[in-house]
Amino acid sequence: MILSKKNTDTSSLSILVATIVVWGLSYFLYKLGVFPFSLQVLTSINYFCMAVAATAQFYFSLYYTNRLSWMNNRTRWMNRFALFFFFLTPVVIQIIIWNESFRSLYLSGENSIVKQINTFYIFTILAASNLFLIDTFARKPSIHFVRAGTIVIGALLPFLSRLTTVFGINIETEIPLSLLSYSLATAGFSYGIFSSRLIETTPITRDLVVEGMDDGWMVVDHQNKIVDINSSAEEMIGLSHKKIYGESIDQILTDWPNILHSTKGNKEIEMRRSVKSKKDWRYLNIRISKLTDQNNESFGHLILWRDITGRKMANDARQRARDELLVLLNAVSSAASRSVDLDEFLSESSYQIVYSFRSQAIAIFLTEENKGSPLSLALKSQFGFQADHVKEIQKDSLAATIYEWLTHNEDNQPLTIDNFTDSVNVPANLKKLGFDCVVLIPLIISTQNEKNIIGCLCLGRNESITYSQDEVIRLSTISNQIATLIDNNRRRQYAIALSERQRLLRDLHDSVSQKLYGLVALTEAAQAGMEAGSEIAPLQVLTRIGENARQAVKEMRLFLYEMQPVDLKDGLVSSLHHRLAAVEGRADIKARLVTDEIIDLTKDREIALYYIAQEALNNILRHAHAKIVLITLKQTRQNVILKIVDDGRGFDIKKIDGGGLGLGNMKERALQANGKFKLISAPGAGTQITITVGRKSK
């Protein structure tokens, strides 16, 4: 609590000085015989100045002893009543003075009614001001009372001068006794306030401390009855001092049973409770201390109430924000794991962000690298824009503007634009989007040495509520998560593409290139034999060349098919038909698919059967030298059976290890689909593969 000289209300002292100046000036002008007004005016000034001087001294004592604020807190009627009381008597006296009929009736004689009323009024407020000052300084050490003596003596002088009037004591002085006493009192007040000898500019009293506390203060006696309470505690529990004084605390706080009994054996205890006030709930931190005398005997308890509603609400709000952020982060991560491609991930994440941040539209721009051109931005996802506004956000000029801002934003800080439609920095065509506020969040990937910008997230709100600092922080966290997932997806796609490229190169080297190399070697051998005059059977040589060439064409067609993305959206049967027509049908293999009209399978089992069939067909094309392939897909009461049969050269199952010909992959896929895998083959007798999986459960 900070105390200054303003606490003493120097304005009341200034009024007292001004009143004495007017009062003294009018008196000396009258004595000199140059007073420009009538005796009636002088009488009016005399009575008015006496009343104002006494009132100013009274208010000086109230402010100086800190009683005014305490009384205003305790009794709300104090201000109105005081103003009425202090204005009533001076106004009535002035009316009597200036009204001719009243003046002759009430203002004549030594003991006129006006003089008696004025004396009573001034005597009363002067006595009160002296009591306040003496009571305050009597609580202090004697050295302090001596140092503040000029204030106390100054307050006593007008009171004593008025006392002489009450008892009819006439003291002759050159200057009227009242004017002289107030002049000396003013000098004493001024010296006492502005003298550096005083320890306190304003005495610190119990009322100042207790009533000025923001914390609630309550004292209960040994019978648990309330004997003292400050205004803060009254406000917290919603009851006034008059209603609860002398009442048992158990009757006032009925929902807090045995609150004081918990302190038995403890000197102090702290707890938290909630109370229902007139408007809403309040959350309080309560500290209960025992009050003991010199013999260490308990005579009551002191209860301090601290209102922590604001702090609790803020903590709850922060906790809710953290929970919402965690839920949103989990939702974004789940979307990344479920999504088939980047577009689907961005679309689902956009919906989650718009909903969580009470926004109406979102746009996500990502960097892309064009051949021969530097990095640029491109719109990759948008949600919530009207159809006629989509064209505006798709323009290259908008992406270029955002990219320029990103490159010049050295600290990578978010940008919030309030009053979007009125901002001079926003292009006119974008103001048509109708947003009240917009926030731009850079999408950043932090590496060990630097930070790379991969895009920007733009969020728009059609409400006048701007994006708060807390919302921007949470958006930045979400954006970092999205940027990390996008970067991981790009790295994964790049790794997959690189791995697939290496696999194709390896397969081309092991199959097609070997067949072509065999063709070259066979052709060169035949040519060398002919040049050497050896006997060569042309038909035999050409037959071998044709076989190798046809096998190379088969495998090349297989590679071209495998490079196409697999799409089972039309179902297993349609995908198998497409495979047989694209590969086996163009490789001089009679391939046929026989299937039931209805095949009832889950999506994951359809995918498993397709990849098993593809692995088997690849083996037939590369190794079996088959002419006929039959695929049957039948549905029984409980299962679906896939059977693949070829008339190729077959093999000895005992001589093939578990991973040979991709058999391990086929078995693993069958097990993952909760199915059974069966293989039948023998040299020269072809191969038969049977997979049995359960139907879709109803």
C-alpha positions in Angstrom: 0.0 0.0 0.0 1.5 3.3 -1.1 0.9 6.4 1.0 1.5 9.9 -0.2 0.6 13.5 0.8 -2.4 13.2 -1.5 -4.0 10.8 1.0 -4.4 13.7 3.4 -6.6 15.5 0.8 -4.6 18.8 0.6 -7.7 20.1 -1.3 -9.5 20.5 2.1 -6.5 22.4 3.4 -6.5 24.6 0.3 -10.2 25.4 0.9 -9.4 26.3 4.5 -6.7 28.6 3.5 -8.9 30.3 0.8 -11.7 30.7 3.3 -9.4 32.4 5.9 -8.1 34.7 3.2 -11.6 35.9 2.2 -12.7 36.1 5.8 -9.7 38.1 7.0 -9.7 40.4 3.9 -13.3 41.3 4.4 -12.8 41.9 8.2 -9.7 44.2 7.6 -11.5 46.1 4.9 -14.4 46.7 7.3 -12.0 47.8 10.0 -10.3 50.3 7.6 -13.7 51.6 6.6 -13.3 50.8 3.0 -15.6 47.7 2.8 -17.5 48.2 -0.4 -20.6 46.3 0.7 -23.3 46.7 3.4 -23.1 45.2 6.9 -25.6 42.5 5.8 -23.0 41.2 3.3 -20.3 41.3 5.9 -22.6 39.3 8.3 -23.3 36.8 5.5 -19.6 36.4 4.7 -18.8 36.0 8.4 -21.3 33.2 9.0 -20.5 31.5 5.7 -16.7 31.5 6.3 -17.1 30.1 9.8 -19.2 27.2 8.5 -16.9 26.5 5.6 -13.8 26.6 7.7 -15.2 24.2 10.3 -16.3 21.8 7.5 -12.9 21.9 5.8 -11.2 21.1 9.1 -13.6 18.2 9.7 -12.9 16.7 6.2 -9.2 17.3 6.8 -9.3 15.2 9.9 -11.4 12.5 8.1 -8.9 12.2 5.3 -5.9 12.5 7.5 -7.0 9.7 9.8 -8.3 7.5 6.9 -11.8 7.4 8.3 -13.7 8.7 5.3 -13.0 5.7 3.0 -13.8 3.3 5.9 -17.1 5.0 6.6 -18.0 5.0 3.0 -17.4 1.3 2.8 -19.3 0.5 6.0 -22.3 2.8 5.4 -23.2 3.6 1.8 -25.5 6.4 3.1 -22.7 8.3 4.6 -21.9 10.4 1.6 -25.5 11.5 1.0 -26.3 12.1 4.6 -23.0 14.1 5.2 -23.6 16.3 2.2 -27.2 17.0 3.3 -26.1 17.8 6.8 -23.1 20.0 5.9 -25.1 22.0 3.4 -28.3 22.3 5.3 -27.2 24.6 8.2 -25.1 27.1 6.1 -27.9 27.3 3.5 -30.6 27.9 6.1 -28.5 30.6 7.8 -27.9 32.3 4.4 -31.7 32.2 3.7 -32.4 33.8 7.1 -29.8 36.5 6.6 -31.1 37.5 3.1 -34.8 37.3 3.8 -36.0 40.4 5.6 -38.9 38.8 7.5 -36.7 35.9 8.7 -33.8 38.2 9.5 -35.8 40.3 12.0 -37.3 37.2 13.6 -34.2 34.9 13.9 -31.1 37.2 13.7 -31.8 39.8 16.4 -30.3 39.7 19.9 -27.2 38.2 21.4 -28.8 34.7 21.7 -30.6 34.6 18.4 -31.7 31.3 17.0 -29.2 31.7 14.0 -26.3 32.1 16.4 -27.3 29.1 18.4 -27.8 26.9 15.3 -24.5 28.0 13.9 -22.7 27.5 17.2 -24.1 24.0 17.6 -23.2 23.0 14.0 -19.6 24.3 14.3 -19.1 22.9 17.8 -20.3 19.5 16.7 -18.1 19.0 13.7 -15.1 20.5 15.4 -15.5 18.1 18.4 -15.7 15.2 15.9 -12.6 16.2 14.1 -10.6 16.5 17.3 -11.8 13.1 18.5 -10.6 11.5 15.2 -7.2 13.1 15.4 -6.6 12.5 19.2 -7.8 8.8 18.8 -5.5 8.2 15.9 -2.4 9.7 17.5 -3.1 8.1 20.9 -2.5 4.7 19.3 1.0 5.7 18.3 4.2 5.9 20.5 4.5 9.1 22.5 7.4 10.3 20.3 5.1 10.2 17.3 2.4 12.2 19.2 4.9 14.9 20.1 6.1 15.2 16.5 2.5 15.5 15.3 1.6 18.0 18.0 1.1 20.9 15.7 -1.8 19.1 13.9 -3.5 18.2 17.2 -3.0 21.6 18.8 -4.1 23.3 15.6 -7.3 21.3 15.6 -8.0 22.2 19.2 -7.7 26.0 18.8 -11.0 26.5 16.8 -12.7 24.1 19.2 -11.5 26.1 22.2 -12.5 29.4 20.7 -16.0 28.0 20.0 -16.1 26.7 23.5 -15.7 30.2 24.9 -18.8 31.2 23.0 -20.8 28.3 24.4 -19.9 29.3 28.0 -20.2 33.0 27.4 -16.5 33.8 27.9 -15.6 37.0 26.1 -11.9 37.4 25.1 -11.0 40.7 23.6 -8.5 40.6 20.7 -7.6 42.8 17.8 -8.6 40.0 15.4 -11.8 38.0 15.9 -11.0 34.9 18.0 -12.5 32.5 15.4 -10.5 34.0 12.6 -7.3 33.9 14.6 -7.9 30.3 15.8 -8.5 29.0 12.3 -5.5 30.9 11.0 -3.3 29.2 13.7 -4.9 25.8 13.0 -4.1 26.1 9.3 -0.5 27.0 10.1 -0.3 23.9 12.4 -1.8 21.6 9.8 0.5 22.8 7.1 3.6 22.5 9.2 2.6 19.1 10.4 1.9 17.7 7.0 4.9 19.1 5.1 7.4 18.8 7.9 9.9 16.0 7.5 9.8 15.3 11.2 6.7 13.1 10.8 7.3 9.4 10.6 4.2 8.9 8.5 2.6 11.3 6.0 -0.7 9.7 6.9 -1.1 7.5 10.1 -1.7 3.8 9.2 -4.6 2.6 11.2 -6.4 -0.6 11.5 -9.3 0.7 9.4 -6.9 1.7 6.6 -5.2 -1.7 6.6 -8.2 -4.1 7.2 -10.8 -2.2 5.2 -8.4 -1.5 2.4 -7.5 -5.1 1.9 -8.6 -7.0 -1.2 -8.6 -10.1 0.9 -11.5 -10.9 3.2 -10.9 -10.6 6.9 -13.1 -12.3 9.5 -12.6 -12.8 13.3 -14.6 -15.4 15.3 -14.4 -15.8 19.0 -14.0 -19.0 21.1 -17.7 -19.8 20.5 -17.3 -19.5 16.8 -19.3 -16.3 16.6 -18.4 -13.6 14.1 -17.1 -10.5 15.9 -15.4 -8.7 13.1 -15.4 -8.7 9.3 -14.2 -6.3 6.6 -16.0 -5.2 3.4 -14.1 -7.6 1.1 -15.4 -10.6 3.1 -18.9 -9.1 3.1 -18.7 -9.0 -0.7 -17.3 -12.5 -1.0 -20.1 -14.2 1.1 -22.8 -11.8 -0.1 -23.9 -10.7 3.4 -23.5 -7.4 5.2 -21.8 -6.8 8.5 -25.1 -6.1 10.3 -26.6 -9.4 9.3 -23.7 -11.7 10.3 -22.3 -9.9 13.3 -22.7 -12.1 16.4 -23.9 -15.0 14.4 -22.3 -18.4 14.5 -20.1 -19.1 11.5 -21.7 -22.5 11.1 -25.1 -20.8 10.5 -23.6 -18.4 7.9 -21.5 -21.0 6.1 -23.9 -23.9 6.2 -22.2 -25.7 3.3 -18.9 -25.7 5.1 -19.4 -28.0 8.1 -16.8 -28.0 10.8 -14.6 -25.5 9.1 -13.0 -24.4 12.3 -12.8 -27.8 13.9 -10.2 -28.8 11.3 -7.7 -26.5 13.0 -7.6 -28.5 16.2 -4.0 -29.4 16.9 -2.8 -27.1 14.1 -1.6 -23.6 14.5 -2.6 -22.7 10.9 -4.4 -24.4 8.1 -5.0 -23.5 4.4 -7.8 -24.8 2.2 -9.8 -24.0 -0.9 -13.5 -23.7 -1.2 -16.2 -22.3 -3.5 -19.1 -20.1 -2.5 -22.2 -19.0 -4.3 -22.4 -15.2 -4.5 -25.3 -13.2 -5.8 -24.1 -13.4 -9.4 -22.0 -16.5 -9.7 -19.6 -18.8 -8.0 -16.5 -17.6 -6.3 -13.4 -19.7 -5.7 -11.6 -18.8 -2.4 -8.3 -19.7 -0.8 -8.9 -19.7 2.9 -6.2 -19.5 5.7 -7.4 -20.1 9.3 -5.1 -19.1 12.2 -5.7 -19.5 15.9 -5.7 -16.3 18.0 -4.0 -16.9 21.4 -3.3 -14.7 24.3 -0.1 -14.2 26.4 -0.7 -17.5 28.1 -1.1 -19.3 24.8 -4.8 -19.8 25.4 -6.9 -19.7 22.3 -9.7 -17.1 22.2 -10.8 -17.3 18.6 -9.7 -17.6 15.0 -8.7 -15.3 12.3 -9.9 -16.3 8.8 -8.4 -14.7 5.7 -10.3 -15.1 2.4 -8.4 -14.6 -0.9 -10.5 -14.5 -4.0 -8.8 -16.7 -6.6 -11.7 -16.8 -9.0 -9.8 -14.8 -11.7 -6.7 -16.9 -11.4 -8.7 -20.2 -11.4 -10.7 -19.1 -14.4 -7.5 -18.2 -16.2 -5.9 -21.6 -15.3 -9.0 -23.4 -16.4 -9.0 -21.5 -19.7 -5.3 -22.4 -20.2 -5.9 -26.0 -19.4 -8.9 -26.1 -21.8 -6.7 -24.5 -24.5 -4.0 -27.1 -23.8 -6.5 -30.0 -24.0 -8.0 -28.6 -27.2 -4.5 -28.2 -28.7 -3.6 -31.8 -27.7 -6.8 -33.1 -29.2 -6.2 -31.1 -32.4 -2.6 -32.4 -32.7 -3.9 -35.9 -32.3 -6.5 -35.3 -34.9 -4.0 -33.9 -37.4 -1.6 -36.9 -36.7 -4.4 -39.3 -37.2 -5.4 -37.7 -40.4 -1.8 -38.0 -41.6 -1.8 -41.8 -40.8 -5.2 -42.4 -42.4 -4.9 -40.3 -45.5 -4.0 -41.9 -48.8 -2.3 -38.8 -50.2 -1.3 -35.3 -49.3 -4.5 -33.7 -50.6 -6.7 -35.8 -48.4 -4.5 -35.0 -45.4 -4.7 -31.3 -46.0 -8.4 -31.4 -46.5 -9.1 -33.2 -43.3 -6.7 -31.0 -41.3 -8.2 -27.9 -42.8 -11.6 -28.9 -41.5 -10.3 -29.6 -38.1 -8.5 -26.2 -37.9 -11.5 -24.2 -39.1 -13.8 -25.8 -36.6 -11.4 -25.5 -33.6 -10.5 -21.8 -34.2 -14.0 -20.6 -35.0 -13.1 -19.5 -38.4 -14.9 -19.6 -41.7 -12.3 -20.3 -44.3 -8.7 -21.7 -44.7 -6.2 -21.8 -47.5 -2.9 -23.7 -47.4 -0.1 -22.8 -49.8 2.9 -25.0 -50.3 6.2 -24.4 -52.0 7.0 -26.2 -55.2 10.1 -26.3 -57.5 9.6 -25.9 -61.2 12.4 -26.9 -63.6 14.5 -23.9 -64.5 12.6 -21.7 -62.0 13.1 -20.7 -58.3 10.8 -21.8 -55.6 7.2 -20.5 -55.7 4.0 -21.0 -53.8 0.9 -22.8 -55.0 -2.5 -23.3 -53.5 -2.8 -26.9 -52.3 -6.0 -26.9 -50.2 -8.8 -24.6 -49.4 -12.0 -24.9 -47.4 -14.9 -22.5 -46.7 -14.5 -20.1 -49.6 -17.5 -19.2 -51.8 -17.4 -20.5 -55.3 -16.9 -17.0 -56.8 -14.0 -16.3 -54.3 -12.0 -19.5 -55.1 -10.8 -18.0 -58.3 -9.3 -15.0 -56.4 -7.2 -17.2 -54.0 -6.1 -19.4 -56.9 -4.4 -16.5 -58.7 -0.7 -16.6 -59.0 -0.5 -13.0 -57.9 -1.8 -13.8 -54.4 0.6 -16.7 -54.1 3.4 -14.5 -55.2 2.5 -11.8 -52.6 2.4 -14.3 -49.8 5.7 -15.8 -50.9 7.3 -12.3 -51.0 6.1 -11.8 -47.4 7.5 -15.1 -46.3 10.9 -14.4 -47.8 11.1 -11.0 -46.1 9.7 -12.3 -42.8 13.2 -12.9 -41.3 11.8 -13.9 -37.8 9.2 -16.2 -39.3 6.5 -14.5 -37.2 2.8 -14.9 -37.8 0.9 -12.0 -39.3 -2.5 -10.9 -38.0 -4.6 -8.4 -40.0 -7.4 -6.9 -38.1 -10.1 -4.9 -39.9 -9.2 -6.8 -43.1 -11.7 -5.0 -45.3 -10.4 -1.6 -44.2 -6.7 -2.3 -44.3 -4.8 -0.2 -46.9 -2.3 -3.0 -47.3 -4.8 -5.5 -48.6 -5.5 -5.6 -52.3 -9.0 -4.5 -53.3 -9.9 -7.8 -54.9 -9.1 -9.7 -51.7 -11.3 -7.3 -49.6 -14.2 -8.9 -51.5 -13.7 -12.1 -49.6 -15.6 -10.5 -46.7 -13.3 -11.3 -43.8 -13.1 -9.2 -40.7 -9.7 -10.5 -39.7 -7.1 -12.8 -41.2 -4.0 -14.5 -39.8 -1.1 -15.9 -41.8 1.1 -18.6 -40.2 4.4 -19.7 -41.9 4.9 -23.4 -42.3 8.4 -24.0 -41.1 10.7 -27.0 -41.0 13.4 -26.7 -38.4 16.6 -28.5 -39.1 19.8 -28.6 -37.1 21.3 -25.6 -38.8 18.5 -23.6 -40.3 14.8 -23.2 -40.8 13.2 -23.9 -44.1 9.8 -22.4 -45.1 7.6 -24.9 -47.0 4.4 -22.9 -47.2 1.9 -20.8 -45.4 -1.4 -21.4 -43.6 -4.0 -18.6 -44.0 -7.1 -18.5 -41.8 -10.1 -16.0 -42.1 -12.8 -15.1 -39.7 -16.1 -13.3 -40.6 -16.6 -12.1 -37.0 -15.3 -8.9 -35.4 -13.5 -10.9 -32.8 -9.8 -10.8 -33.6 -7.4 -13.7 -33.3 -6.0 -13.5 -29.7 -2.3 -14.0 -28.9 -3.1 -17.4 -27.4 -4.9 -18.5 -30.5 -2.0 -17.4 -32.7 0.4 -19.4 -30.5 -1.7 -22.5 -30.7 -2.1 -22.0 -34.5 1.7 -21.8 -34.8 2.1 -25.1 -32.9 -0.5 -26.8 -35.2 1.2 -25.3 -38.2 4.6 -26.7 -37.1 3.0 -30.1 -36.7 1.4 -29.9 -40.2 4.7 -28.7 -41.7 6.5 -31.6 -40.1 4.0 -34.1 -41.4 4.1 -32.6 -44.9 7.9 -32.8 -44.9 7.8 -36.4 -43.7 5.3 -37.2 -46.4 7.5 -35.6 -49.1 10.6 -37.5 -47.8 8.6 -40.7 -47.7 7.3 -40.3 -51.2 10.8 -39.5 -52.4 12.2 -42.5 -50.6 9.4 -44.7 -52.1 10.1 -43.3 -55.6 13.8 -43.9 -55.2 13.3 -47.4 -53.9 10.9 -48.2 -56.7 13.3 -46.8 -59.3 16.1 -49.0 -57.9 13.8 -52.0 -57.9 12.8 -51.4 -61.5 16.4 -51.0 -62.5 17.3 -54.2 -60.7 14.4 -56.1 -62.2 15.1 -54.8 -65.7 18.8 -55.8 -65.3 17.9 -59.3 -64.0 15.2 -60.0 -66.5 14.6 -57.9 -69.6 18.2 -56.9 -70.0 19.4 -60.5 -69.5 17.0 -61.6 -72.2 18.2 -58.9 -74.5 21.8 -59.8 -73.7 21.0 -63.5 -74.5 19.5 -62.4 -77.8 22.6 -60.5 -78.7 24.9 -63.3 -77.6 22.8 -65.9 -79.6 22.8 -63.7 -82.7 26.5 -63.0 -82.5 27.3 -66.7 -82.0 25.2 -67.7 -85.1 26.9 -64.9 -87.1 30.4 -66.1 -86.1 29.5 -69.7 -86.9 28.3 -68.7 -90.4 31.5 -66.6 -91.0 33.6 -69.6 -89.9 31.8 -72.0 -92.3 30.2 -74.1 -89.5 27.0 -75.9 -90.1 24.2 -74.0 -88.4 20.5 -74.9 -88.4 18.8 -71.5 -89.1 15.4 -72.7 -88.0 16.7 -73.7 -84.6 18.5 -70.5 -84.1 15.5 -68.3 -85.1 13.3 -70.3 -82.8 15.5 -69.6 -79.8 15.7 -65.9 -80.8 11.9 -65.7 -81.0 11.4 -67.4 -77.6 13.8 -65.0 -75.9 12.3 -62.0 -77.6 8.8 -63.0 -76.7 9.9 -63.5 -73.1 11.5 -60.0 -73.0 8.3 -58.5 -74.4 6.3 -60.2 -71.7 8.4 -58.9 -68.9 8.6 -55.4 -70.4 4.8 -55.4 -70.5 4.8 -56.5 -66.8 7.1 -53.7 -65.9 4.9 -51.1 -67.7 1.9 -52.4 -65.8 3.6 -52.4 -62.4 4.6 -48.8 -62.9 0.9 -47.8 -63.0 -0.7 -47.1 -59.6 -2.9 -49.8 -58.2 -6.5 -48.8 -57.8 -9.1 -51.2 -56.4 -11.9 -48.8 -56.2 -13.8 -50.8 -58.8 -13.4 -54.1 -56.9 -11.2 -57.2 -57.0 -12.9 -58.8 -60.0 -12.5 -55.7 -62.2 -8.9 -55.2 -61.2 -8.0 -58.9 -62.1 -9.7 -58.5 -65.4 -7.6 -55.4 -66.1 -4.4 -57.2 -65.1 -5.1 -60.2 -67.4 -6.0 -58.0 -70.3 -3.0 -55.6 -69.9 -0.3 -58.2 -69.4 -1.2 -61.8 -70.0 -3.5 -61.0 -72.8 -0.7 -59.4 -74.7 1.9 -62.0 -74.0 0.4 -64.9 -76.0 -1.0 -66.5 -72.8 -4.6 -67.7 -72.8 -5.7 -66.3 -69.5 -9.3 -66.7 -68.2 -11.1 -65.5 -65.1 -14.1 -67.4 -63.8 -15.9 -65.8 -60.8 -19.2 -65.8 -59.0 -21.6 -63.0 -59.6 -21.3 -61.7 -56.0 -18.0 -61.7 -54.0 -18.6 -60.5 -50.4 -15.2 -59.3 -49.1 -13.8 -56.5 -46.9 -11.5 -54.0 -48.5 -8.4 -55.2 -46.8 -9.0 -58.8 -47.9 -9.7 -57.7 -51.5 -6.3 -56.0 -51.5 -4.6 -59.1 -50.0 -6.1 -61.4 -52.6 -5.2 -59.0 -55.4 -1.5 -58.8 -54.4 -1.3 -62.6 -54.0 -2.8 -63.1 -57.5 -0.4 -60.5 -58.9 2.6 -62.2 -57.3 1.5 -65.6 -58.7 0.9 -64.2 -62.2 4.3 -62.6 -62.2 5.9 -65.9 -61.4 4.0 -67.6 -64.2 5.0 -64.9 -66.7 8.7 -65.0 -65.7 9.4 -68.6 -64.9 6.6 -71.0 -65.8 6.6 -70.6 -69.6 2.9 -71.4 -69.4 0.4 -71.2 -72.3 -2.8 -71.3 -70.3 -3.7 -69.6 -66.9 -7.1 -70.1 -65.2 -8.1 -68.0 -62.2 -11.3 -68.9 -60.4 -12.9 -66.8 -57.7 -15.7 -68.6 -55.9 -17.8 -67.8 -52.8 -19.1 -70.4 -50.4 -21.4 -70.0 -47.4 -18.5 -68.8 -45.2 -15.5 -68.3 -47.4 -14.1 -66.9 -50.6 -11.7 -69.1 -52.5 -9.1 -67.8 -55.0 -7.5 -70.5 -57.2 -4.7 -69.9 -59.8 -3.7 -72.7 -62.1 -1.2 -72.8 -64.9 0.1 -75.4 -67.4 3.7 -74.4 -67.0 6.8 -76.5 -66.3 6.2 -76.5 -62.5 8.9 -77.1 -59.9 9.8 -79.3 -57.0 8.4 -77.7 -53.8 11.0 -79.4 -51.6 13.9 -77.7 -53.5 12.4 -74.2 -53.2 13.2 -72.3 -50.0 10.6 -70.4 -48.1 11.3 -67.1 -49.9 11.7 -68.5 -53.4 9.4 -67.2 -56.1 7.8 -64.8 -53.6 6.0 -67.6 -51.8 6.9 -66.1 -48.4 5.1 -62.8 -49.4 2.0 -64.7 -50.5 1.8 -66.8 -47.3 2.3 -63.6 -45.2 -0.5 -61.8 -47.0 -2.8 -64.7 -46.6 -2.1 -64.9 -42.8 -2.7 -61.2 -42.4 -6.1 -61.7 -44.0 -6.9 -64.6 -41.6 -6.8 -66.9 -44.6 -5.1 -70.2 -45.7 -2.5 -70.6 -48.4 -2.0 -73.9 -50.3 0.5 -74.7 -53.0 0.6 -77.8 -55.4 3.3 -78.2 -58.0 5.6 -80.7 -59.6 8.1 -80.6 -62.4 6.3 -80.7 -65.8 2.9 -80.7 -64.1 2.2 -77.0 -63.7 1.3 -75.1 -60.5 -1.9 -74.6 -58.5 -2.2 -72.0 -55.7 -5.3 -71.8 -53.5 -6.1 -69.1 -51.0 -9.2 -69.3 -48.7 -10.4 -66.3 -46.7 -13.5 -65.6 -44.7 -16.4 -63.6 -46.1 -17.4 -60.2 -44.9 -19.1 -60.6 -41.5 -22.7 -59.4 -41.3 
